[in-house]
Amino acid sequence: MTSDRPDDDRVVPPPPSISPAEKHLEAVVAELRGQRLADVVYCPLAIGDDGRLAEEWDFGDWHEPTMGVELAFHSGRRYSAIWNNTVIEFGLEVFPKPMVDCLLVALGGCVVVPVSDHPHWAGLIGKKIIAADICWDHDSSGAILGPSAIRLGFRGTAVWIAAGCSVNTGSAAGFRLGTNDVMVVFTPEMSSQIGIPESR
């Protein structure tokens, strides 16, 4: 006996497989939801003879704190977003610990730059993160390749932290994702221009 339902013979694809490392990253990013932002610190590379100066990082609607971003919350918890290779080479990862436990924050390494009073961040200090999602890069079959970025949603706005960098293309800025650099993006238009995937 055959059914006349048109969807009876559908082949339902299995859910995308996810590795233990991907599950762990999903769990850590989920912890950000509901947290109130207290402080933001960038970790760009050090430059200059004495290694005390930070390389340029402020480019308007996007920032390039090459080594990472530390987010501190009113709960007292600190999270560090850096590029890493646990899931994929040069993916964006988040660790539930301060930056000093992730990077060499010292002369000749990276420098600490407080940015909570920067115009792009100042209005978000004290605000609650209402959405925190991973922007996964996929291949043509839909299989997950790795985490390109995280999207932090606040009421009325969002911030993206991505593994990527600017590329000198002459008269206009170009961008490349999946590099050993970190970018922060403040508008949907810039996120789209850079090519950050949509979060699930």
Phi, psi and chi 1 to 4 in degrees:
 res  aa     phi    psi   chi1   chi2   chi3   chi4
   1 MET       -  130.6  179.3  173.3  168.8      -
   2 THR  -110.9  149.3   60.3      -      -      -
   3 SER   -89.9  148.3  168.1      -      -      -
   4 ASP   -93.1    8.8   57.2    0.6      -      -
   5 ARG   -72.2  128.3  -70.2 -175.1   56.0 -165.6
   6 PRO   -68.2  -17.1   24.1  -33.5      -      -
   7 ASP  -102.6    8.8   58.8   -7.5      -      -
   8 ASP   -66.0  -32.4 -112.7   20.6      -      -
   9 ASP   -99.6   14.9  -64.0  -37.0      -      -
  10 ARG   -62.9  144.6  -86.6 -174.0  -40.8 -169.1
  11 VAL   -98.8  111.7  176.1      -      -      -
  12 VAL   -87.9  119.1  178.3      -      -      -
  13 PRO   -67.0  147.3   24.1  -31.9      -      -
  14 PRO   -67.6  156.7   25.6  -33.8      -      -
  15 PRO   -63.4  150.3   22.1  -31.3      -      -
  16 PRO   -60.9  136.9   18.8  -29.1      -      -
  17 SER   -71.4  147.3   59.8      -      -      -
  18 ILE  -135.2  133.1 -175.8  166.3      -      -
  19 SER   -80.7  164.0   71.2      -      -      -
  20 PRO   -57.0  -37.3  -27.3   35.4      -      -
  21 ALA   -65.3  -39.0      -      -      -      -
  22 GLU   -67.2  -40.7  -69.2  164.4  -11.9      -
  23 LYS   -62.0  -41.2  -71.5  179.3 -178.2  176.8
  24 HIS   -63.6  -43.6  176.7   72.2      -      -
  25 LEU   -63.1  -41.9 -180.0   58.6      -      -
  26 GLU   -58.0  -42.2  -69.5  -92.2   20.7      -
  27 ALA   -66.9  -41.4      -      -      -      -
  28 VAL   -65.6  -45.5  171.9      -      -      -
  29 VAL   -63.1  -36.5  171.6      -      -      -
  30 ALA   -61.9  -28.3      -      -      -      -
  31 GLU   -64.7  -20.5  -67.0  175.2    7.3      -
  32 LEU   -73.5  -24.7  -58.2  176.9      -      -
  33 ARG   -64.6  131.3  -62.2 -178.1 -167.1  121.3
  34 GLY    89.2   -8.1      -      -      -      -
  35 GLN   -82.0  142.9  -59.1 -102.5   17.9      -
  36 ARG   -96.5  124.6  -72.6 -167.8 -177.4  -85.0
  37 LEU   -70.1  131.1 -170.8   61.3      -      -
  38 ALA  -113.2  -32.5      -      -      -      -
  39 ASP  -161.6  149.0 -165.4   26.8      -      -
  40 VAL  -133.3  133.4 -176.9      -      -      -
  41 VAL  -129.9  135.0  171.2      -      -      -
  42 TYR   -99.2  154.3  -74.0  170.1      -      -
  43 CYS  -129.1   74.3  -68.0      -      -      -
  44 PRO   -77.3  166.2   28.2  -32.3      -      -
  45 LEU   -67.7  151.0  -72.9  172.8      -      -
  46 ALA   -83.6  142.9      -      -      -      -
  47 ILE  -132.5  175.5   60.2  172.3      -      -
  48 GLY    90.6  163.7      -      -      -      -
  49 ASP   -62.9  -34.8  -67.1  -21.8      -      -
  50 ASP   -97.1   -0.9   60.4    1.3      -      -
  51 GLY    68.4   22.6      -      -      -      -
  52 ARG  -102.8  -13.7  -64.4  178.9 -174.0  -84.8
  53 LEU   -92.4  150.1  -61.7  175.2      -      -
  54 ALA   -96.2  142.4      -      -      -      -
  55 GLU   -64.8  160.7   64.5  179.8   -2.6      -
  56 GLU   -61.3  136.3 -173.6  177.7    3.5      -
  57 TRP  -135.0  -16.0   52.7  -95.3      -      -
  58 ASP   -97.3  113.1 -171.2  -13.2      -      -
  59 PHE  -125.1   34.6  -60.5   94.1      -      -
  60 GLY    86.9 -112.1      -      -      -      -
  61 ASP   -76.5    0.0  -74.3  -16.2      -      -
  62 TRP  -144.4  148.1   58.5  -82.1      -      -
  63 HIS  -121.0  156.1  -65.4  165.9      -      -
  64 GLU  -130.7   74.8 -163.0  167.9  -28.7      -
  65 PRO   -82.9   80.4   30.5  -31.8      -      -
  66 THR   -38.4  -43.1  -52.5      -      -      -
  67 MET   -92.0  -23.7  -60.7  -53.7  -67.3      -
  68 GLY   159.9  177.9      -      -      -      -
  69 VAL  -133.1  131.8  179.6      -      -      -
  70 GLU  -107.1  130.1 -178.4 -177.3  -79.5      -
  71 LEU  -112.1  125.1  -55.3  171.1      -      -
  72 ALA  -111.1  145.5      -      -      -      -
  73 PHE  -124.2  161.1  -63.8   95.9      -      -
  74 HIS   -62.1  -21.8  -77.8  -82.8      -      -
  75 SER   -69.9  -12.2   63.4      -      -      -
  76 GLY    95.1   -8.2      -      -      -      -
  77 ARG   -81.5  149.2  -57.3 -162.3   68.2  179.1
  78 ARG  -127.3  139.6  -67.3  178.7  179.4  -90.5
  79 TYR  -129.2  141.9  -69.1   79.2      -      -
  80 SER  -118.0  125.8  -62.5      -      -      -
  81 ALA  -103.6  117.4      -      -      -      -
  82 ILE  -138.7  165.7   64.5  173.5      -      -
  83 TRP   -82.1  145.1   61.2  -92.0      -      -
  84 ASN  -160.4  176.8 -158.5   24.7      -      -
  85 ASN  -124.7   26.7   61.9   -3.7      -      -
  86 THR   -66.9  -44.2  -56.6      -      -      -
  87 VAL   -94.4  -46.3  178.4      -      -      -
  88 ILE  -150.6  153.5 -170.1  174.1      -      -
  89 GLU   -60.6  126.7 -171.5  174.9   21.0      -
  90 PHE    61.9   49.3  -54.6  139.0      -      -
  91 GLY  -101.3  164.3      -      -      -      -
  92 LEU   -88.3  127.0 -166.2  -76.2      -      -
  93 GLU  -129.9  155.8  -64.5 -172.0   47.0      -
  94 VAL  -124.4  132.0 -179.3      -      -      -
  95 PHE  -120.5  137.5  -64.9   89.6      -      -
  96 PRO   -82.0   57.1   31.5  -34.6      -      -
  97 LYS  -157.3  161.8   53.1 -171.0  176.1 -178.0
  98 PRO   -68.6  161.9   20.9  -29.5      -      -
  99 MET   -62.6  -32.2 -165.2   63.7   77.4      -
 100 VAL   -62.7  -19.1  -66.8      -      -      -
 101 ASP   -89.0   -4.0  -67.2  -18.7      -      -
 102 CYS  -113.6  -34.0  -60.8      -      -      -
 103 LEU  -130.6  163.8  -62.1  175.3      -      -
 104 LEU   -82.3   99.4  173.7   64.6      -      -
 105 VAL   -98.4   87.4 -177.6      -      -      -
 106 ALA  -161.9  173.3      -      -      -      -
 107 LEU   -56.5  132.1  -67.7  179.3      -      -
 108 GLY    86.4   -7.5      -      -      -      -
 109 GLY  -106.2 -113.3      -      -      -      -
 110 CYS  -117.7  161.7   59.8      -      -      -
 111 VAL  -114.2  154.5  -66.0      -      -      -
 112 VAL   -93.5  124.9  171.4      -      -      -
 113 VAL  -123.9  107.2  179.2      -      -      -
 114 PRO   -67.5  132.7  -17.2   30.7      -      -
 115 VAL  -129.3   12.8  -67.0      -      -      -
 116 SER   -60.4  -27.4  -64.1      -      -      -
 117 ASP   -92.6    3.6   59.4   -8.2      -      -
 118 HIS   -67.2  142.8 -173.2  -78.1      -      -
 119 PRO   -52.7  -33.4  -28.2   34.4      -      -
 120 HIS   -73.2  -24.0  -81.0  -51.0      -      -
 121 TRP  -104.9  -28.3  -75.3  109.2      -      -
 122 ALA   -56.4  -40.7      -      -      -      -
 123 GLY   -71.7  -10.1      -      -      -      -
 124 LEU  -100.1  -13.2  -59.2  177.9      -      -
 125 ILE   -66.8  129.5  -60.3  -58.4      -      -
 126 GLY    88.9   -7.8      -      -      -      -
 127 LYS   -88.4  154.0  -57.6  -63.3 -175.0 -175.9
 128 LYS   -91.3  136.7 -177.2 -176.6  -68.3 -173.3
 129 ILE   -76.8  116.8  -65.8  176.3      -      -
 130 ILE   -98.5  -14.2   58.7  175.4      -      -
 131 ALA  -147.0  137.3      -      -      -      -
 132 ALA  -141.3  113.5      -      -      -      -
 133 ASP  -136.5  153.6  -58.4  -71.1      -      -
 134 ILE   -93.4  135.2  -59.2  171.2      -      -
 135 CYS   -96.0   97.9  -56.5      -      -      -
 136 TRP   -84.4  137.6  -65.8  101.0      -      -
 137 ASP   -85.6  138.7 -168.2   18.6      -      -
 138 HIS  -124.4  155.4  -64.0   79.8      -      -
 139 ASP   -88.0 -176.7   64.9   17.0      -      -
 140 SER   -64.9  -21.5   57.7      -      -      -
 141 SER   -88.1   -6.2   72.1      -      -      -
 142 GLY    96.0   -2.6      -      -      -      -
 143 ALA   -70.7  141.6      -      -      -      -
 144 ILE   -69.1  130.6  -69.3  174.6      -      -
 145 LEU   -96.3  -44.2  -64.9  176.8      -      -
 146 GLY   170.3  173.6      -      -      -      -
 147 PRO   -83.2  114.5   28.9  -31.0      -      -
 148 SER   -81.6  -35.0  -71.7      -      -      -
 149 ALA  -162.9  170.5      -      -      -      -
 150 ILE  -120.2  147.7   60.7  168.2      -      -
 151 ARG  -114.2  123.2  178.8 -173.3  178.3  -83.4
 152 LEU  -105.6  115.9  -56.9  177.0      -      -
 153 GLY   -98.9  125.2      -      -      -      -
 154 PHE  -111.7  167.2  -61.0   83.7      -      -
 155 ARG   -62.6  113.5 -168.2  167.7  -59.6  -78.6
 156 GLY    88.4   -4.0      -      -      -      -
 157 THR  -158.4  173.0 -168.2      -      -      -
 158 ALA  -148.0  158.1      -      -      -      -
 159 VAL  -131.4  136.2  175.4      -      -      -
 160 TRP  -109.6  135.1  -68.7 -100.3      -      -
 161 ILE  -116.5  119.8  -56.0  175.1      -      -
 162 ALA  -127.1  154.9      -      -      -      -
 163 ALA   -88.0  106.6      -      -      -      -
 164 GLY   177.1  177.7      -      -      -      -
 165 CYS  -154.5  166.0   66.4      -      -      -
 166 SER   -81.2  152.2   57.4      -      -      -
 167 VAL  -127.2  128.8  179.2      -      -      -
 168 ASN   -71.4  110.2 -174.1   -0.9      -      -
 169 THR  -116.1   22.2   58.8      -      -      -
 170 GLY    96.7 -112.8      -      -      -      -
 171 SER   -78.7  -22.9   58.9      -      -      -
 172 ALA  -126.0  149.1      -      -      -      -
 173 ALA   -76.0  134.7      -      -      -      -
 174 GLY  -113.8  169.9      -      -      -      -
 175 PHE  -140.7  153.0  -57.6   93.9      -      -
 176 ARG  -137.6  127.9 -179.9  179.4  -62.3  129.1
 177 LEU   -91.8  161.9  -67.0  174.0      -      -
 178 GLY    74.7   43.1      -      -      -      -
 179 THR  -122.5  173.6   67.0      -      -      -
 180 ASN   -87.6   57.6   55.8  -16.2      -      -
 181 ASP  -147.0  162.3  -50.7   90.7      -      -
 182 VAL  -124.4  137.7  171.9      -      -      -
 183 MET  -122.8  152.9  -60.7  178.5   66.2      -
 184 VAL  -123.1  131.4 -178.3      -      -      -
 185 VAL  -125.2  136.9 -177.2      -      -      -
 186 PHE  -115.0   -2.6  -63.4   98.3      -      -
 187 THR  -135.2  148.5   67.3      -      -      -
 188 PRO   -59.9  -35.0  -20.9   31.7      -      -
 189 GLU   -63.6  -44.1  -64.7   79.5   11.0      -
 190 MET   -69.3  -37.6 -175.3   56.7   65.9      -
 191 SER   -59.0  -43.6  173.3      -      -      -
 192 SER   -66.6  -40.9  177.3      -      -      -
 193 GLN   -62.2  -39.6 -179.7  179.8  -23.6      -
 194 ILE   -70.8  -28.9  -68.7  169.0      -      -
 195 GLY    98.0   20.5      -      -      -      -
 196 ILE   -66.0  127.2  -64.3  173.6      -      -
 197 PRO   -62.9  154.2  -15.3   27.9      -      -
 198 GLU   -65.9  144.4  -66.5  -70.5  -31.2      -
 199 SER   -76.3  154.6   55.7      -      -      -
 200 ARG   -69.8      -  -66.3 -162.3  -76.6 -142.5
